[in-house]
């Protein structure tokens, strides 16, 4: 039995959509008619990569990170309870609230029912299931420990999601302060300052230098502010296009990694992703070279990706992983030492997990310190700009008071 996505209308003419199980497209239409619906379009989910009639391919559907964490935890629990893969997917399908998740699960279930492996079903949706996810599932199917592997995946995804949420929460307040400061300064420069300064200009008195500069900046913003905004948008578009080229992005990433504070933070972030991926895959029984290839794909910065490719070549030649990582000089010493200990004691997975946790804790601490420093700096910067505006407005008033005396 396959899954079919449909669009139909009810007796009142209201258009509905959803997914129905049937043996064929004709059977799916019959089921819809039995429900009192009039089918407009019916498509096999497993064949929907190039769907027509305005439907986009399901392979491009994205499952949000938090949703994937919950889905994986539920999936692992159902399999641990003794349900078959088809029963587990059907239960997840019934529990899913978002239509996109139901579409993905329906497609995966169709592949499994048709005799394909779960990995083959997940491969149809690369935007929903990352490479580490699919590689771990393949290893779990091969070893017969799919429920255990999914539990490990759920733990990994939850840790990653927790780190992402903590980082966003830490940056939220500074971003709000910066946005408010920008709006306040623009409002002062384009609305308040021109009205106040007009009084001084009509008096034909010599204005202080700071006031003259404020008038120039205010006039420029009022007359050419739209052009400045347009130039910023164009610059962002050009930068985004340029960074789509690997050579330019590689140089940009190398520059970022060379910065004192940001570089270390970005390097540790990628090292944490890399260590977590290796821990999951090595623990699932994936060969080290395949695990390195998957770990390379979760790294964001291209110089670090290149380093992992170089390390993979050295490991293929027989060099220990820790020694190859150390010679690359691209990864934190903590990770290298932990991997060396894991290789020496035969507990590589355990030491990789420990290294990932230690690096994640370091990232959280560094993020907290950086945001703690950013908040007063932003407030001081905002206060300084407002103080300059106030001084530029007050100086002519003070001079007039002196002349009247």
N, C-alpha and C positions, 0 to 999 in steps of 0.2 A: 504494500500500500504506500502510495506516494503522497506528498503534501502539495497542495495547489493554492496559489494566491489568487483571490478573486476580487472583482468589483461588481456590485450588483445593486439593484434598487428594490425597495419594498413596495407594498401595495399603495403607499402614499407618495411614491416617487422619490423618497429619500435615498441618497446613494450611500452604500455601505461597502466596507472592505474588510478582508480578513483572510484566514487560512482554513482550508478544509482538507480532510484526509479522504482519498478515494483511490480506486484502482486505475482510473484513467481520467482524461479530461471530460469525456462524455459522462462518466459516473459522477464526477464533481458537479457538473451542471445539473444532473438529476437530483443530487442531494440538495443543492441550493433551491431548486424548484419545490422540493418536498417541504422546505422550510418557509415557503411562501415568498421567495426572492426571485427576481428576474436577472439572471447573470448577464453582465455586459462584457466581461473579459475574465478569462481563466488561464492561468499560466503555471506550468510545473516549476516549483521552486528550484529544483536541481538543474533546470535548463534556463534559469533566469539571468544568466550573466549578460546576455544580449537581448533582454526583453524589449519588445517594441510597444508602440502605443503610448509612449511617454513614461513608462515605468523605468526607473533606473536599475542597473544591475545590483543584485543583493550583495555581490562580492565587495562592494564599496561601503556597505553598512558598517558603522562604527559602534562598538559597545563601550560606554564610558568606563573609566578605570574602576570606580567604586562599584559599578554594576558587575564588572567582570570578577571583582573580589567576592561579592556576594554569590554570584552564579557558581563560581568554582567551589566555594565552601559548601553550598547546597548540593552540588554535584557529587563531591567527595563523600558527604554524609549519606546520600542516597545509595551510592555504590557500596559503602561500608556496611549498610544495612542489609545487603544481600540482593538488591534489585539488579536486574540485567541492565545493560547499557541502554537498550531501547526503552525499557520502563523508566529509567532515570531521566532520559531526555524528555519523554512524554510528560512526566511529572513536572519537570522544569518548565516545559512549554505551557502547562496549565497554570503554573504559578506566576509566570512572567506578566508584568503589567504593561511594559512598553512594547509597541507593535514591532519595532525593529528587532528586539531580542527574540520575539516569537518567530519572526521570519528567519533569523539565523538558525535557531534551534530546529525549526521545521526542515530547513535545508540539510542540516547535519543529520537529523533523524532519517531523512530519505536516503542519504548515502549509506548510513549504517544498516538500514533495513534492506537495501539493495545488495548488501554483501561486502561493502567497502569497509576499510578500517576507520576508526574515529579520526586518526590523523589525516586521512584522505578527505574526510568531511570537513575538518577544520581548515585544511589547506584552501578550500573554496572561499574562505573568508579571512584573508590575511590582514585586513584592516581591523577586524574584530579580535583576532587571536594573534599576539605577537609571536615571533620566531621561537623565543624561549618556551612559550606555552606549548606550541606544536611539537617542538623537539622533545620536551619532557613527556608529552602524551605518547609519542611514538616509542620512547624508551619504556614507559610504563606498560604499554601493550605488549612489547616484546618480552618483558620480564614477568608479566602476569600480575604486577603490583600497581595496577592503574589507580586504585583507591588511595593507596599510600602516596603515590606521586602527586595526585590531585590535592591531598592534604598539604603536602610540601609547597605546591604551587600556591595554594590559598594563603599559607603563612607568608610566602614571599611577596605576593601581591598586596597583602594587608600591610606589611612593613613598608613597602614602597609607597603605598597610598598614604600611610601615616606621615612619612617624611615629606611628601608633596603637600599635604594639608598643613603641616606645621610651618613649612617654608612660606606658603601663601598667607597663612594667618600672621606670620611675623612681618611680612612685607605689606600687609593691608593698611595698617595705620600710617606708616611713612608715605605710602602712595596717596592716601586720602589727604594728608597734610600738604603734600606737594601740589596736588590738584587744587585744593582750596587756596593755597598761596598764589598759584598761577592765576586763578580766576580773580582774586582780590586785587592783585597788582595790575592786571589788564583793565579791570574796572576803574581803578584809580587813575591809570594813565590815559584812558580814552574818554572818560566821562567827568570825573571829579576835577582833575587837574586843569583841563582846558577852561572850565567855568570859573575857577578861582584865579587862574593866571590872566584871564581877559581883563580883570579889574586893574592889575598892575600894568598891563600893556597900554591901557587907555590913559593911565596917569603919566605916561611918557617919562618915567624915571629910569635911571640906569639900574638894570637888574643884576643881581649877583651871578657869578659864573655857574653855580650849581643850579640856579633857577633857569638860566638860559639853556643849559644842557637838558634839563627836564622838559622844557618847552619843545626843544628839537626832537627828543625821543617821543614825546606825546604826539607831536604833529606827524612824525613818521609812522607811528602805529595807526593813527586815525586814517591817514591817506593811503599807506602802503601795507597795512596789516594783512589785508586779504592776499596780497602778493607774497608776503612772508609765509603765511599759512600754506598757500599753494606750493611754494618752493619746498616747504618741509614735507608735504605729501609726495611731491615728485622725487625728492631726495630719498625718502623711505622706499618708494617703489623701485628706484634705480639700485639702491643698496640691496633690496631683496632679490632683484634680478641678478645682480653681480654675485651675491652669495650662493646662487643656484649653480654657479660654476665651481667645480671642485678645486681648481687651482687657486682661485681668489679666496674661496672659503677656507682652504687649507692654510693660507697665509694669515687670514684673519684669526682663525682658531689658534695658530701658533702665537700670534700677538697677545691674545687673551690669556693663554696659558703662561705667558711670560710676565704678566702683571703681578705685583707683589701679593696682594690679598685675593683678588678675584681669581687669578690663575691657580692658586693652591686650592681654592674652594671648588672650582670647576674640575680640577684634576681628581680631587677626592670624590666628587660626585660621580664621575665616570668610573672610578676605581670601585666604588661601592656597587654600582650596577654590574660591573664586570665580575666581581667576587660573588655576588648573589647568584648571578646566572651560572657561573661555574659550579657553585655549590649544589644548586638544584640539579643540573645536568649530570655532574659526576656522581652524585648520590643516586640518580635514576639509572645509572649504568651506561650512560652515553660515553663513547670513546672520547678521550681527551682532545684529540684534534677536532672532532665534530663539535665538542663543547666550546673550544676556543673560537671556532668559526661563528657559532651562535653568540658567544660573548662579544665578539667583535661587532656584531650587528646592533647590539644594544648600546654601544658607546656613541656618544654624540660628536665629540671633537675628532676631526679627521687625523691629526697627528697621532692621537692615541690609537685610533683604528689602524693606522699604518704600523704602529709599534706592535700591536697584537698580531698583525699579519706576519711581521718579521719574527716575532716570538714563535708563531706556529711553524714557520719554516725551520727554525732551530730545533724545536721539539721533534719535528718529523725526522731530523737528522740524528736524534738521540740525545740531545742536550736536556737536562732537567728543566722543568718549567720555572722554578724559582731562579735558577742561574740565568735563563734567557730573559726573564722579566727584569732582573737586576742589570743585565748588560744593556737593555733598552733605555734605561735611565728615564723612563717616562711615568713610572708608577710609584706611589708612596712606599717608603722603606718598610712600613708596617705590613703592608700586603705581601711584599716579597719575603720578609722573615717568617710570616705566618705560613705561607705556602711551603717554604723550605722545611719548616717543622712538620707540616702535614705530610710532605713527601718522605721525610726521614722516619716518621712513626707509622706511616700507612693510614693516617686519618686525615686525608686531604679534604674530604667533604666537611668534617667537623671544624677544621681550622679555617677553611674558607668562610663558613658561616660565621665563625667568631670574628674573623677579619671584617666581614661585611657589617656586623653589628657594631664593632668598635668604630669603624669609619662613619657609620650612620650617626652614632652618638657624637662624634667629632663634628660632623656637619651641622647637627642640631645646635651644638654649643656655639659654633662659629657664627651660625645664622643669628642666634640670639644676641651675641655680642655685637655683630654688625648692625642689626636693627636697633639695638639699644644706643649705639653711637649715632645712627642716622637721625633718630627722632630729635635730639637736641640740636644737631647741626641744621636740620631743616627749619626748626623753629627760630634759631639764631639768624639763618639766612633770610627767612621771611621778615623777621623783625628788623634786620639791617636795611632791607630794601624799603620797607615802609617808613623807617626812620629817615632815610635819605629823601623820600618824597615829602615827608612832613617838614624837614629842614629846608628843602627847596621852596616850599610854600611859605614857611614862617619867616625866612630871612628878609624878604622885602617888607613884611609887616613890621618886623623889629626895627628896620632902618627908618621906616616912616615914623614910628614912635620917637626915635631919637631926633629926627628932624623937627618934629612938633615941639619937642622940649626946648 
